Amino acid sequence: MSVPVAVFASGGGTNFQSLLDHQTEASPGRIVLLVSDRPEAGALDRARKAGVATRVITVKGRPLEEVGAETLSVLEDLGIKVILLAGYLRLIPAEVVQAFPRRILNIHPALLPSFGGKGMWGHRVHEAVLASGATFSGPTIHFVDEEYDTGAIFAQWPVPVLPGDTPDALAARVLQVEHILYPLAAEHLCRAVEQGADVKRPSVPGEAFLVFATFSAAGIRSQIRAAFQQSSTPSPS
């Protein structure tokens, strides 16, 4: 039976859409809930069109403990086992983190531990990467703890910073990889939870993923290259 999954999003929900699009009848996880802190978030519309339940949990101006209690109540009602953050800009309450140990993932648009922390989201991240002179960026998928962007890294994939890049250009290139990498990482986590197994990081130095399930690092490289529509995209070695 598929593991019930909740996705948290504050914005338009393109990563949420990539997670939805990746689902099949055979997937180990099933998205059954979209939570947002913003009633105007585009992700809510995507969820409704897909028949996914939605819930707005207001955070601004409320004690975090109160937010945590409401969030846990909503999650428990639907039997949620895994949480995926997809552009969710709020700190997850400690009560929720503790109730879902190593079962909450977040995706960040840079190679953590650099360019993370409170306020580092969206174009601010890409501007900081370009200002630093870094030659690579790329998404990081990590477990969520009680702080911003400090949880253990689950998977990463390097994306080149090209001469003349703007924040928009770099953001678009990183987002293409996010939409490939995040669904695979989520599937890996859900499969472990489904099987009652320890959640192990599906990567080793030099590769975002080794062979697991039906996926391989080489296969992911091919998908990413296809997304870039070029064969010269650097890949881990």
N, C-alpha and C positions, 0 to 999 in steps of 0.2 A: 504494500500500500504506500502511495506517495506521501512523503513528509510534508506537512502543511507549512507553508512559507509566508512570511509577511515582508513586504518591501516598504521602506520608509523613503519618502522623497519630498523635497521642498519646491522643486521647480518643474520644468517641462517634462521630465521623465524619459529622456532618450535611453538611458541605461535601463530603466524599468522596462521600456519597450523591447530592448534587446534581450532581456531575461524572459519576457513573455514569448517573443518570437522563437526562442531556442527550445521552449517546452514541447514535448511530445507525449503521447500516451505512455511511453516507456520511461519517461524522466523520473528520477528518484525523488524529486521535489515538485510540489504543485503550489503556485502562488495563489493564495486564497484571500489576501488582504493587502490593501494599499493604505498606508498611514501617512498623513501629511500634517505639518504644522500651519499650513497656509490654505485657506479655503479656495483661493484663486489658482492654486498650483495646477499646471497643465497635466501633471501625472494623474490627477484625479479623473480627468476626462478620459484619458487613455484606459484607466482601470474600468470605468463604467462601460466603455465601448466593448471591453473584453469580458464583461460579466464578472469582474473581480469586485468583491466587497470593498468599500472605502470607509475611512474614518478620519475626521479632522480632530486632532488633539492639540489645542492651543497651548503654546509654551510661553509666549511673551507675557510678562507681568504676573506669572504664577510661580509659586515655590516649586523647585525641582522635585521635591518629595511628593507633592500633589500630582505633578505630571507623571511621575513614576508609578504611582498607585493606579491612576487611570489607565496608563499604558498597559500595565500588567493585567488589569481586569479585562481589557479588550483582547489581549493576546490569549489569555486563558480561555475566554469564551469560545474562541475558534480553534483551540488546541494547537496553537503555533509552536513549532519546534525549532525553526531557523529564522533568523532575521537578516535581511540584506539591505544595507543602506545604499541608496542610489541618488546621490545629490541631496542628502538630508543635512541641513546646516546647523542642527541643534545638537547639544551634548546629550548623549543617552544617559538617563538617570542611573545612578549606581545600583538601585534595586533591580533594574532591568538587566544590567550587565551581569550581576550576580546570579540572576535566575536563568541566564542563558550562557553559561561558561563555554567559550570556544565555539559558540553557535551564532555569533553575530559577526558579519563581515562588512567592511566598508571599502569603497574604491576611491582612491585619491589620484589626481591627475599629474603626479610627479613621483620621482624615485625617492621615497622616504628612506631614511629619516630627514633628508633635506627638504626644505620648502613645505613644511607642515606646521600645524598648530592652529590656535584660535585665529579666526579671520582669514586663514589661508585657504581660499576656495575660488573656483572660477578663474577669471582672468588674472586675478592677483597672483595666483600660482605661476602662470605662464610668464607674466611680466617679471617675476622674481627669478625664474629660470634664465630668461634671456639676459637680465641684468647681471647675473652671476658669471656669464661667459661659459656656462656648461655646454658641452657638445652633445650630451644625451639627456633626454627626459624620459617620460613614459609612465604608465599607470602602475600603482602599487595597490594590491589587495591585502588588507590586513585584518586581523581580529580586532574587535572593538573592546577597549577598556574604559576606565572612568575619565580619561583625558582625551584631548583631540589628537588623533594621528600618532599615538604612541604605542598601540598594540602590536603584538608580534606579527611580522610580515608573513603572509601566506603565499603570495606570488607577485612577481614583477615582470615587466617586459620593457626593454630599452627601445626608445624611439629617437631617431636622430634629430638634433637641432641643426637646421640648414642655414647657410649664409643668407642673410637678408630676411630671416624669419620675423614675422610679427606675432604678437600674442594670439591673434585670430588664426593664423596659419598653423602655429604650433598646436593650439587647442584642437583644431580640426584633425590633425594628424594623430594626436594622442587619443582622441575620442574614437577614431576608427579601431584602434587596438583595444580600447576599453570594451567596445561592443563585442569583441571576439573573446577576450580573456575572461571577463567577469562571468558570463554564463557558464563557462567551463569550470571555473573555480567554484561557483555556486553548486554546480552539479556534483563536483567532487565532495564538497562538504555534505550535501544532502545524502549522497550515497553512503557515506560513513555513518551518518546519523540513522539512516534507514536500516543499516546492518548492525547497529549497536556497537560499532567499532570505534577505536580511538581516532580522533581527527588528526591526521598527520599532514604536515605541509607537503604539497605535491610538487616540490621543487628542490633542486640542489644547486650549488653555485654554478653559474654558467648556463643554466636552462630554467625557463619559467616552469616547465612541466617535463617530467620524465614520462615514460609510458604508464598510463593508468587508464582503466576502463578501456574505451575504444579510441582514446586520443593519444597522440604522441607529440613531442616537441616539434618534430619535423612537420607534422600535419598542421600545427598551429602557425609555424613560420609560413607555410604555403598560403594559409588563409590570410595572414597579415599582408604578405606580399601582393596577393590578389586584391586586397582592399586598397592598397596603395597604387595598384595598377602599374607596378614596376618591379623589376627583378633585382634591383640593386639595394633594397632596404637592408641595412646591417642587421644581423641576427646574432644572438649570443653564441659564443664558441666555447 
